[in-house]
Amino acid sequence: KAGVTQTPRYLIKTRGQQVTLSCSPISGHRSVSWYQQTPGQGLQFLFEYFSETQRNKGNFPGRFSGRQFSNSRSEMNVSTLELGDSALYLCASSLARGLAGGPRHNEQFFGPGTRLTVL
Amino acid sequence: DQQVKQNSPSLSVQEGRISILNCDYTNSMFDYFLWYKKYPAEGPTFLISISSIKDKNEDGRFTVFLNKSAKHLSLHIVPSQPGDSAVYFCAASAWGAQKLVFGQGTRLTINP
């Protein structure tokens, strides 16, 4: 079974630009979460999508947004880039059945990440 | 406010011996805990998890122990192998939330 894929792997942008990152989850996984990793803050949760709906959101400004498509693929967008947005952006997928019931599957499987550099 | 803490930034262990990585948490709502291993320039790799209804879970060389009263968990790797050298993150989540809260990581080095 193919793992989580993220594109592009590396990206260089300048301040003020916007960027879109893409994530394809493991086949059959309906939940996609995004994380930001920086040396100073570690791994921090951005948001989670399930069945095209954002279910959870972390403490990031509105410049960070995302969406999920009907095939569970997800995109993350950052507008008006700042130097501090330079980071490794990681996408993770999981089975995560609906909250109403079913076994809990919190094991999240990560992609290789997109390294974003803002100049 | 760091809800998940890994107080040891690094750990060095001899090959064949036991590696013990520790993690503390403060949020009583956390009920599911996971350990991930990460190599540079790669995403974290899931290792093992434990639900709060258990106090131990084993998978091959990896065992996770959970002490709910102390809000402490540990990962034991026996025997340690050179390929285990990586950064290890513990993570926690609360029921109904997919959000994982990560510790800062512990860099494990296995010496031959």
Interface residues (C-beta under 8 A of the other chain):
Chain A: V4 S31 S33 Y35 G42 L43 Q44 F45 E48 F50 R55 N56 G58 L90 A92 S94 A96 L99 R104 N106 E107 Q108 F109 F110 G111 P112 G113 R115
Chain B: Y32 L34 Y36 A41 E42 G43 P44 T45 F46 S49 S51 F89 A91 S93 W95 G96 A97 Q98 K99 L100 V101 F102 G103 Q104 G105
